[in-house]
């Protein structure tokens, strides 16, 4: 049932396109505001795992996700409230360009052309001003046409300020400011071309923080200094304060406590470390809400699963980068094969699926699943609806899940646990049993705790 959700001062940092530099600007802005004495929280529009890790370095708080497709539009304000916590400023980083959204519209959308889980859609749901990051390299007066187009395209999206990125010189800056001034849109900052804004890439985007924490922390410090020097932070905060204190939204459902109060602790192992850094904080928190105690382990170094665990969760990451090292940890792989094969309830997504497979690029893995993974040059990307075809510890047969895929690998055979449908195709994939679900599908449980409830129940029953 719709109500109102209280939110702090906030703004959305959006790009004209995916390479405009919004991640650097949003991260640097958050860090600069923290250095200026603000309590800053962050969120990322869409299903991204990596950018929230950079945000966490900037703020010292977990990075969150606001995804109107996976969670539903009505839940976005409450998810933003959870992300904000006790912060006095919430910085929301957009996805792709401001108006770039899901390939298929959100079911039940008032206007499918606009209610598409884009950054603009989330900005409207949160009634939040937008700071537009413009890559201004190699342009002068044309910048006015770009800014004017973004301002006028959707009157319900309030593009209220601009940060100019990759500006070449003082003279170039003046040309850009002169062009934008007649539009009445304030230029909140200007960032020069700087190696501090060059981020290391990989085939799925930025390198995760967990792999190079010290290097990332130093880069975030440089970003914060550049943003503080080039942007009017006081004007940014004044803009954030123009957002209303309450917006329309539905409350998030609470997870049912599955483990009885006073019962023996129920431990669920969750993979982490450099190879498995793709887990939403919301999912881990949902497991904890059911009464389970989450215990982390690192598949690269730990010789066995944590003692006494009643369940196993293995998220995504870059197992292909660490394939040889993962394969060398034979004691853990043997323990996993024995425990999972013996009925330990297990939930694996993407990288976790490959780790449980027989092999990955020729490296022997756990062998729980009779399938082999290889890296390819073909990207599988997009939102998916999934009909569950067999009973699993995450969802029962006949139920439907909403998630996303993002991978370059291929598993043979693909399995037939889920019937997946996306914008550009459909098919069966995933491996499952009453105690196992392993697939490429990533789920976000912020607005739906039922998979966590079912998984904890399966762990309790197996114990």
Buried (B, 14 or more C-beta within 10 A) or exposed (E): EEEEBEBBBBBBBBBBBBEBBBBBBBBBBBBBBBBBEBBBBBBBBBBBBBBBBBBBBBBEBBBBBBBBBBBBBBBBBBBBBBBBEEBBBBBBBBBBBBBBBBEBBBEEBEEEEBBBBBBBBBBBBBBBBBBBBBBBEEBBEEBBEBBBEBBEEBEEBBBBBBBBBBBBEEEBBEBBBEBBEEBEBBBBBBBBEBEBBEBEEEEBBBBBBBBBEEEBBEBBBBBBBBBBEBBBBEBBBEBBBBBEEEBEBBBBEEBBEBBEEEEEEBBBBBBBBBBBBBBBBBBBBBBBBBBBEBBBBBBBEBEBBBEEBBBBBBBBBBBBBBBEBBBBBEEBBBBBBBBBBEEBBBBBBBBBBBBBBBBBBEBBBBBBBEBBBBBEEEEBBBBBBBBBBBBBBBBEEEBEBBBBBBBBBBBEEBBBBBBBBBEEEEEBBBBBBBBBBBBBBBBBBBBBBBBBBBBBBBBBEBB
